[in-house]
């Protein structure tokens, strides 16, 4: 398996990049059926908490396998990007689901699609960090390079925005309340999907701190997956709360841009 990834790694990145473009276009016409856009037409479903664990935890586990199977498992320049990646997915796989409120559902079809992408992403990121990157690419001096320092700061800024925005969304309603509210705090002053902005920023930072095409492809995928959904969310908010947009230029996912 490791040898296959090593031989075909560039092809994997190319194919994943092409698929990301198709996904980006398709999601402007088809709304992925989870969260506010959940419908029964997506088929069998499970509760949101279980859905997020099933969808996100495999990438956390697969990355750990890549690390343990590599002879670079004790190299700190390789471990730090790995640990940052795992930090995000530990939060997303095991902490975030426990914080979800309500009794929403996630279709099994959406879980499977997310699981497939996450597994391929583990191949891309774990393959680069632990298999494909040149032996001397991440030396001890990597920690003092501009790309590592700037990328790490951007990564943690994005993580903060992502977690803060999820907190704001969770606390829009009081227990027992079923009304819909317009989020106004934090980065929601500038975009209607501040949580998505945070996540995209995280992986943009990861691409910079690893200085890798694997990171770039992941950032591309993140935008391709989230930007169309962010537009649908903005359209939905504008229909529900037109007064909140009067005299304001609130964007979808990237402040002042889109």
Secondary structure as GFF3:
##gff-version 3
##sequence-region A 1 258
A	DSSP	alpha_helix	2	26	.	.	.	ID=ss1
A	DSSP	three_ten_helix	35	37	.	.	.	ID=ss2
A	DSSP	three_ten_helix	40	42	.	.	.	ID=ss3
A	DSSP	beta_strand	45	47	.	.	.	ID=ss4
A	DSSP	alpha_helix	48	69	.	.	.	ID=ss5
A	DSSP	alpha_helix	76	90	.	.	.	ID=ss6
A	DSSP	pi_helix	91	95	.	.	.	ID=ss7
A	DSSP	alpha_helix	96	99	.	.	.	ID=ss8
A	DSSP	beta_strand	105	107	.	.	.	ID=ss9
A	DSSP	alpha_helix	108	127	.	.	.	ID=ss10
A	DSSP	pi_helix	128	132	.	.	.	ID=ss11
A	DSSP	three_ten_helix	140	144	.	.	.	ID=ss12
A	DSSP	alpha_helix	146	170	.	.	.	ID=ss13
A	DSSP	three_ten_helix	186	189	.	.	.	ID=ss14
A	DSSP	alpha_helix	194	210	.	.	.	ID=ss15
A	DSSP	alpha_helix	213	240	.	.	.	ID=ss16
A	DSSP	three_ten_helix	242	245	.	.	.	ID=ss17
###
